[in-house]
Amino acid sequence: MKIERLSQDKIRIFLTFDDLLERGIHKDDMWREPPKLHELFLEMMEQAYTELGFDASGPLAVEVLAMPAQGMVIIITRGKVNEAEDASAEDEDELEEDIYDMEVTMEQSDVMMYSFRDFEDVIAAAGQLQSSQLTEGGRLYAYKGKYILAIEPTHVEQAKYNAVIALLAEYGDATSVTFAVLEEYGKVIMPENAVREICSHFQL
């Protein structure tokens, strides 16, 4: 579980599938098991308070983005509470009541998004993807000093989906950056057919 602060009242939490499995939550449970997700949310809020001092009291806006190729990204925005409530010491029961005072939106994205520290790793991954006839599609971005390869499911045969994920994970890391963030803040290096383009220009 990776937690980062985006602003004073906003944090982002990234959970890989290993994180979810450790807590008894499978990919399909993201939408079907509210009790499990509630326990997970309590754990996340406790860790966010311990690591970042983020107090989850008051109204919360929770955005959940499930990415079957990477895991789950959760963005939590804290609403304004009055100073008296914020300063008062709340017991566990009161905190749990506050957690129910939230607005939750859930989305799902099937785009496979993996980050690479070195361009050599991008070249190696692209070479394996093409030589294994897994895909020739993809977009390549530069974002915060890393290369991010995004592959949409339409460019991958369903039977090869897991093989593509396994290969990408061998050379890169699943990233919590969303497609929308990349489009707005990232730099597009190759807008389409990135795997094919990389292999044609950087043959090993």
Order of alpha helices (4+ residues) and beta strands (2+ residues): beta-beta-alpha-alpha-alpha-beta-beta-alpha-alpha-beta-beta-alpha-beta-beta-alpha-beta-alpha-beta-alpha
